[in-house]
């Protein structure tokens, strides 16, 4: 069984970080105010399993029976292992059979779903702690709402939006968020990421258009992540198998995984990935959430993300800290960073649907990610690429991709919106507006400059604009209608 690296120990019991303790403290407040079902949000890799164990330790004897519901069967052992480090004895519920030994239990979503379908009564619980609450099965939630409506719920997730984009309210009544990904990077809990995204190929994608990934997967992997353990996200099973074959044909070890892959086979693939025997794990929909594989360094997205939730969850797989790992690498072949921003940025969540949360977290124009045409690096807020120093043109930084040929695109490092280019664009718009206003009023270029200076706070000649501007006082007295910018 593979576990994430344990946090700092004090004896045998994990020591929580201040940010984790803060979430525990603030998370109790909604219950004190009358709420029964509360979401506790924390970024991917923030140690929500440890927080859940501490919550359980402080609730044993107070909340009666406590039930942990985890996303996958392989996580039952991990949750039990973590709880036992807190001195908590846990009874697993596996394969529909209940082994009752105390008042703390752990079951997988799949096991409880099988029990619901077969008509077996689910375990009683006064406090239910849901792992990956945004993908909790509706059938299980409905069963507990009908049969134990007074039970308290704590739902843990990095992305408090249902998988289909619906709001998590109902059933949840309140939301409490941990600190940001950036804060966790500062304290060493997570690692920063470098994102490589499509340059300005194709046309700007309209809402609802299907995203077609661009760029040669193998060539870009060799360029940016050669030899590093990688997870690939494919659109469907056939695509995933095809991607694996392309890597194998190039002499790179790769394996495929999907929903039909057995737990034992998955564990074997993970072992080979961790040892370096397998470089590429390609999957369709099974490694987006509910897995902790901190040794992974590169995430290659060869499918449309289509949602902020999927972008954060997928990129979060390579942001976990690991010995010798300085940063994660994201090969964003679908241009998700252009739509949703850098995954290590600030995100602000609410108990609303996916569209509302996406809109709230859309990066402003001056913080929109930009792609360096020299090295492919993605960055924000700089006039030139911080990696290679290459300045970006205004045209090249607008690149929501509608895809051309899948192998024809180029990935460049995405560091966010180039602030210098964003400012230049803004000043150009102000200058042209001032020019046409002066023309319409029969004024001079001096009037155009006065209008520009009032809004831009600098004169036209100091703005560094690529325009044909007058030189000297005489030319500034030229009627605007007689001057060509």
Secondary structure, 3 states (H helix, E strand, C coil): CCCCCCCCEECCEECCCHHHHHHHHHHCHHHHCCCCEEEEECCCCCCHHHHHHHHHHHHCCCCCCEEEEECCCHHHHHHHHHHHHCCCCCEEEECCEECCCCCEEEEEHHHHHHHHHCCCCCCCCCEEEECCHHHCCHHHHHHHHHHCCCCEEEEEECCCCCCCCCCCCCCCCEEEECCCHHHHHHCCCECCEEEEEECCCCCECCCCCCCCCCCCHHHHHHHHHCCCCEEEEECCHHHHHHHHHHHHHCCCCEEEECCCCCHHHHHHHHHHHHHCCCCEEEECCCCCCCCCCCCCCEEEEECCCCCHHHHHHHHHCCCECCCCCCCEEEEECCCHHHHHCCCCCCCCCCCCCHHHHHHHCCCCHHHCCEECCCCCEEECCCCECCCCCCECCCCCCCCCECCCCCCCCCEEEEEECCHHHHHHHHHHHHHHHHHHHHHHCCCEHHHHHHHHHHHHCCCHHHCCCCCCCCCHHHHHCCEHHHCCC
